[in-house]
């Protein structure tokens, strides 16, 4: 990679001698899918860890020049390129606390400047930039105001267009800047948004709401306005057939065009640059595939990709598709249907890992999909790590993950469970956890645990429960509600004391918790108590390791300290690692340190094989 003066940006030191494969996977340079400017397609931005911290980079495809845009101690990943390609907007928070302001820098380089003067610091709630180079629609969230959305134009004071206590966000700005799409949850269901289209003066053009006053819990999402001047079509994601699918909504006439793609999994889409077709991204059973949908012929054509996970895709002006692909066995790469790898950063190459095995287990709420990795040639029973994903509205896929690969390198089997609450298996599966939060996911994990032991894969005396964020929450909750099932637990940035977490967390997550649990801690205290790990802390038998970011707005530090004090009060075996960042770290050395500490904790506390 190159700086603006053409000199080489230093890649991560190639200290491959005596470096274990698991560490190489973290240190190997990575890049995100490049985002390109609609009216200047040779200009792109991407995220890379090339210098050891994840930062934004500008890439001029015409000259090949690449330069680092941001340089902050704790890294930067939130950035947007303006449609004219002149400006890179990036979000400036303090040490990962996610509370800050948007700044911008010219694509060619130079000093950063405040992008929307007059808007106080906040949590971000979406951003859309206009093609005129001077207009932005900025979403903000604060504890005091809820969500506000503002129209900001260069040289003018920002104008408030929208305000509501419940969570909302900017969806998109139309090609000509005359229409603004907003996702909102004014009905109080933070899991299922409704849509509103506004004019720049704040007046309403159109509404779309599939919740029917809360009696029918169906969500909508903005996928983008048609990229054509004067076109009032909005691409929308809906759940009307029990999974995410796209449709086209003409906000001027109200006409809805149902695509009825008949694909079994969740489907997302984006426009082809001329507006005549859609790039379809289909996720099904932990893998992804791509299609082109021709709107005039209503025809779906597959775009060949290798078997694995497609983590993002975009259509270039020439019709070629660039996509970020990986599998559990093969590291990620940005590929193109035009052939070859789009971005190949310098430095060491990441070692591969072992492929996943798909396992389906009958559970209390239906068939549960789990992904299993184990050391090549190993036979059970093995020490086994149940690595639980966060979200909870997320899912594990057949994608490359350095963390699970590190456990495999150290002789462990790794099991990842797409429990109820996970995405990718239909709306009913995702929404099933409501009101029995945490407990229903653990029922599914317990069913997969029983399979792992019964199949001979897992040593029942050497089972580790671990995860980050919601996975860390489920780890602590599982150690307390299933104390005889786990030999030890490793929880990263967890919810530990749900009531305190609710009062300290960012406003958008308060709204989500009210939806999941049916109210506030004061309104439904029994539900918060039943779903809180601290309720069961005195039942915990296994050694516990916890890591926490001291600036985390999602799983704040005070509620973790409350849990730790309870462990301390009864001399329970535990260790706590606190680091100066937010909800995870963007610094490679810090990530490696945390994995090393987790592996060491397991090595010291896991019982020996019998």
N, C-alpha and C positions, 0 to 999 in steps of 0.2 A: 504494500500500500504506500501511497506517496502523500507528502504534504503539499501545500499550495506552491511551494518553491521547487517542487519536483524531486526533492530528496526522499530517501526511503524512510517511511515510518518504521521504527524498530518493531519487528515481530517479537513474540515471546521468545526468550532465550531458548535455544535448542539444547537444553541440558538433558539429552537423552541417555547419557551414560549412567547406568545404575538407577535410572528412573523407572519405577514400576508402571505397567500398562495402565493401571487404574488412574494414576496421576497424569499420564500423558493424555488420557481422554478429556480431562478437565483443562489441561494447558493447551491442547491443540487449538489453533485459531479457528473460530467459527464466524459465520456471517448469517444475517437474517435474509429473508426475501426482500430484494430491493423494491422500494416504492418510487415510482417515476412520475414526473410532472406531466399533467394532461396536455398542456400546450407547449411543452418543451421536453419531449420524451427522451432526449439524450441525457437529461439530468435526473439523477436518482439519489436517494439516501438509503443507508442501511445501517444496521447495528453490528458491531464486531467487538471481540475481546482481544484484538491484535496486540494491544499493549499491556494486557493483563487485567484490564477493567473494561466492562462493556460500555461502549460509547457510540455516539452517532458519527457517521462518515458520509461525506459527499463524494459522488462519483460522476464525472463527466465522461459519458460513454464515447463521445466523439473523439476525445483526446486520450482517453484511458486514464486520466489523472484522477487520483483519489486522495482525499485529505481528511484528517480528523477534525470534526466540528466542535465537539464538546470535550472537556477535560476536567472532571470533577473527582475528588477522592473516592466517593462512593458510587460513581458511575451514572450513566444516563441512557435510558432506552425509549422514553416517550418523545417522539419527534414526528413532525409532519412537514412535507414539502409543498409549497404553494403551487397551484395549478400552472402559474406562469414560469415556475422554476427559479424565481428570483430569491425566494426567502425560505429558510429552514426555521420552523418554529420548534422550540423544545421546552419541556416543562422543568422548571427550576424549583426543587423542593430542598429541604434541609436534611441531609444525611438519611434519606429514605423515609421521611415522615409523610410523604405524599401531599403535603400542604405547601402550596407555593404559587408561583405566577408563571405565565408563559413569556419566554424571551424569544427573540429571533435574531438570526445572523444571515447575512447575504450568502447566497450559494458560492460566490467567488471568494468568500472569506471576509474578515474584518471584525470589528468589535460587535459584541452582543448588545442588544437594546431591548428595553421593555416593549413587548409586542402589543399589549393592550393597556396603555396608561389609563389610570382611573379605576381599574378593577383591583380590589384588594386581594391578598392571598386567600386561597381556598383549596379545597379538594377539586380535582378536575371532573367535569361532567360532560365531556365531549367537546369537539372542536371541528368546525368546518370553515374552509378558506375559500374566498371568492376568486374568480378568474380575473377580476380587475386589478388584483395585486394590492388592494387597500381595504378589502372587506373581510371581516371574520365574524363567525357566530361562535360565541364562547359560553360553554356551560360551566357553572360553578356550584359547589355544594359546601355548606357550612352548617355547624350545629345551630347557629342562631337563625339563619334564613331558610334552611332547607335547600331546595334547588332554585337557582336563578339562571336565566339565559339572556345573554346580552348581544346586541349588534354593535360591533366595534369597527369604526372606520378611521383610517389614518388621518390625524389632524382634527378629529372630532371627539367629543365626549361619548363614552359608551351609553347605549340606550337599552334599558331593560325591556325585554319582550315577554318574559314569562317568569312566574314565581309560584312555588307551591311547597308545602311542608314535606310532601312525599317525594321519593326519588324520581328523577327524570334525567334526560340527557339529550344532547344534540345528535340528531341522526345524520342529516345531510343538507347541503345547500344546492339548489338546482343550478343547471349549467349557466343560466343567465342571471342568477342571483335573486330571482323574484319570489322564490318559494323556499321555505325552511321546514324541514321535517323534524319533529320532536317525538321521542319516546317518553311516555310518562306513566306513572302508577298512581294517579289521583284516586283511584278506586281502592287503594290500600293494599294491593297484592303486588309485592315487589318482584315476584317470580314471573309475572305475566303482564307485559307492558301493553298499553294502548298507544295509538298514534294520533298526532295532530299536525296539520300542515298550516303554517303561518305565513303571512306576508311580512316584509321587512318593517312594516309599521305596527306589527303585533296582532293584527286582526286575523281571524281564523278563516281559512279557505276550505278545509275539509277535516273530518274526523273518521277514525276507524277504530272500533273497539270490539274485540271478540270475547270480552269477559262477561258481557250481559249483566252488568251491575253486580258482578261477583258470584253469580249463580253458575256460570260456566267458566272454568279456569283455563282459558286458552290465551297464549301469548302471541304478540306481533313484534317484529323487529324491522328496522330500516336497513335495507341492503344497498340503496343508492338510487338517486335520480338518473334518468337516461342522459347520457353524455352528448346530447344534441340540443342545439339552440332552439328555444321555444317549445321543447318537448316537456309535457307535464306528466309523463309516466314515472311512477315510483316503483322500484322493485322492493317487494315486501316479503319477509318470511312469516309463515303462519303455521298453526298447529291443528288445523281443522280436521285432519285425518289421523290424529294421534302421533304425529311426528313433525319435525320441522321440514317445510317445503316452501319453495318460492312461488309467488304470483306477481302479476303486474297490475298495479292500481293506477288508473288515470285520475289524478286528484282534481282535475278540472271538470270532468264529466261524471265521475263516480264509478266508471266502468271497471270491473274486476275481471282479469283474464286468468283463469285457473289453468295451470300448466299440466297438472295431473301426470306427473312423470313416471309414476308406478315403480319407483325405486324403493327398496325395502327399508333403507336406513334414513338418517337425517340428511337433508339436502340444503345446501346454501348456494348462492349464485352471485355473479357480478356481470355487468354489461360488457359486451364487446365494444371497442371504441367507437364504432359507427352506429351502435344502437340496434343492429339487426339481429343480434343473437346474444346468448347468455353463456357464460362459462359456469358449468355446473360442477360443484364439489360434493361428492357423495361419500358419507362416512357410514360404514356398516361393519359391525362386529370387529371393532378396533383397527380397521384398515380404511384407506381412502382411495378414491378413484375420481377421474375427471371426465367430463363430457362437454361437447358443444351442443347447445339447443338452438336451432334455427326457428325464430319466431314466426316467420311467414309460412314455412313448410310444416311447423310444429313437429320437428324431427330431432331426435336425440342421437348423437354420434359419439362413440367412445373415443377419448384421447388416450392412447396407450401410455401407461406408466408402470413401473415395476411394482410387484406386490410389496406392500408396506404402508407407511403413513405419509399422506400429503398434508403438510402442516400449513400450507398457504399457496395460493396460485394467483396469477394475474395475466391478462392478455396484453401483449404489446401491439402498437399500431399496425404492424405488418401481419397480425393474426397469429403469430407464434405465442405459445404459452410458456411462461416461466413459473417454476414451482419448486418449493422446498420439500425434499423427499428424504426419508431415512427408513430404516428398519431396525429392529432390536439388534441385529447382527452387523449392520452397516451404518457408518457415521453419516450425518446429514450432508447434503449437497444441494445447491441451487442449480437446477437443470432447466433445459429448454427443449421444447418440441422441435426447434430448429436444429438441434443437435448439440451435444457437449454440455460442459459445466459452465454456468454463467459467471460465477465468482469462485475463485480458487485462492484463498489467502495464503501468503507465504508462511514458512515455519514448519514445524513437525506435523506429521499427519497422525490423525487419531487412530489407534488400534481399533479393530472391530471387537465384537463380543459374540456371544452365542445366541442363536435364534430363540424365539419364544415358542412354547407349545400352548395351543388353545385347549382349555379345559372347561367343560360345562357341568355344573353341579346343580342338582335339584335343591331349591331352597324354599323357605316358608312363603315367599312371595312370587315364586317362579324360578325359571332357570337362570343361574348366575354364571356370568362369563368371567373366567380368570385366565391370566397369562402367566406362564411358568417358565423360568429359566433355571438351569442347573449347570454346574461345571461339566465340560465335555468329558464323556466317558464315566462320569460318576454314577454310582448306584446308591439307593437309599438304604436305610433312613439317614437323611442328611440334616445338619443344623439348617433351619429354614427361617428366612426373613419374610414376614408379611408386610410388604411395603405399600401403605395405604395412601391413595391419592387425595389431594385436596379438592377444594371446590365449595360445597360438595357437587355442584353442577359442573362436572368435568368428567373425564374418563381416561383410563390408561389405554394406550394403543401400542401397536407394533411399530414403535418409533425408538430411535436410539436414545438411551438414557445412561449417563455416566455413573449415576449413583447405584442403581441396581447392578450394573456391570462390575462395580468395585466389590460388591458383596460376593458376586459369582467368582471373581478372581481369588477371593479369600476362602473359597471352599463351601460357600453357602448356596442352597437353593433359594430362589426368590419367587414369591407368589404375589401377584398384584390382582386385586379383586375389584371388579366394576359393580359394586354394591348398588342397592336401590338408592336413588338419588343421583346416580351417574347419568350423564348424557349419552346419546348414541343408541339407546335401546327403546326409544319411544317415550312419549310424554307421561304415560302412566307410571313407568319405571322411575323417571326423574322426579315426579311429584309425590311418590309414595311415602317419602320420609316425613312429610309434614305432621307436626304435633307429637310424633314419637321420635323426635330428632335425636340422632346418635344411636339410639337403641335399635332401630330397625336396620341400620347399616351393619351394626355388630352382629345381628342375627345372621345376616348373609356371610359375614366374615367367619363366623363360627361354623356355618355349613361347609365352607370351603376348607377351613381348618380340619374338620372331621374327614373330609375327602383326602386331604394331604397326608394325614396320619394313617388312615385306613388303606390308602393305596401303597403305602410303604415309602413314599417320597420323604416324608418329614419325620424326624425324631421328636416324639411328643415331649421329651424333657428338654429340648433345645430349640424352642420356638421364640422368635423375637417379633414383637409387634412394634412397628415404626411408621412414621409418616410426618409430613410437614403441613402446617396450616390446619385445614379440616382433618387431614390425615393425622396430624399431631393431636388434635382434639380427640379423635376416635381412639388413638393410642392410649391417652390418659383415661378416657372413659372405659375402654376395654380392660385396662389393668385393674380398675376398681370393680367393674361389674362381672368380669370373668377372671377372677384372681388366680384360679388354679390352671388356667389355660396357657399362660405365657411365662417363659423363663425370665424375660426382661423386656423393658420397653424403652424406646428412644423416640422422644417427641420433639420436633422442631417447630418453633413459633406456634404453639398450640393455643386453643381456648382451654383454660384450666378451671376458671371460676366464671361461669356463664353470666351471672348477674353483674359482677363487676366489669366483665368484658363488655356487656351491653352498654353500661353507663359511660365507659371510656372510649369506645370505638368510634370510627368515623360515621357520619350521619347515614350514608347510604347503606351501611351494614346494619345499623339499627333497624332500618326499614325492612331489610331482608329477614332479620331475626323476628320481627313482629309477624311477618308472613309465615315463617316456618313454625313458630311456636304459638301463634294465634293471639298475640298481644304483647304487652310490656311485662317486665318482671312483677310489677305491681298488680297488673290485671290477671296474669296467669302464673302465680308463683309456684304452683305445684308442677307445672310443665318445665319451668326453668330448673327447679330443683331436681326433677327426674332426669333431666338431660345434662346436668352439670357434673364434670369430673370431680369437683371438690366435694360433692355429696358423698362420694364413695372412696375418698382418699384414705380413710382409715382401714379399708379392706385390702389395700394394695399390698401384695407380698413380694413382687418382683423388684429387683433393682431398677431405678428409674434414672434416665439421662434426659435432660431438657436443655435445649438451646433456644435463646430468645434475643431478638433485636430490641435494643433499649428505646428505639424511636418508632416502633411498630404501631401504626394506627389501626390495624386490622385485628391483631391479637395483642392488645397492649400489655406492657410489662407489669403493671400493678396487679392484675389478676393472676399472672403467673407467680409473682412473689407471694401472693396469698396462699397458693397451692403449695409452694415450696416450704413456707413456714409450717404448714400442717405436717408435711413430711418430716421436717426437722423436729417438731414437737414430740414425735414418737421414735426418733432416731432411725427412721427408715433409710435404707441404703439408697442414696441418690447423689447425682452430680448435676451442677447447673453451669452452663456456659453462656455468658452474656456478651454481646458484641455491639459495636457502635454502628448500627444500620437499622433499617426498617424491617419489612416483611421478607427477609432473605437478603442475600448480599449479591452485588454485581461485580465483586472483586474476586478474581480467580484464586489468588492465594488464600483468601478467607474461606472460599468454598472448599478448597482442598484441606485446610486446617480442620474444618468442621467434620468432613468425612473421616479424616484421620482420628479425630477424637471419638467419633462413633464406633469405628472399628476397634479402637483400643478399649473402649468401655465394654464392648461385647467380648473381646478376648479375655478381659480380666474377670468378667462376671458370669459368663455363660458356663453352665456345668460341663465338665469333660464328657466325652462320649463313653458309654459303658461297653 
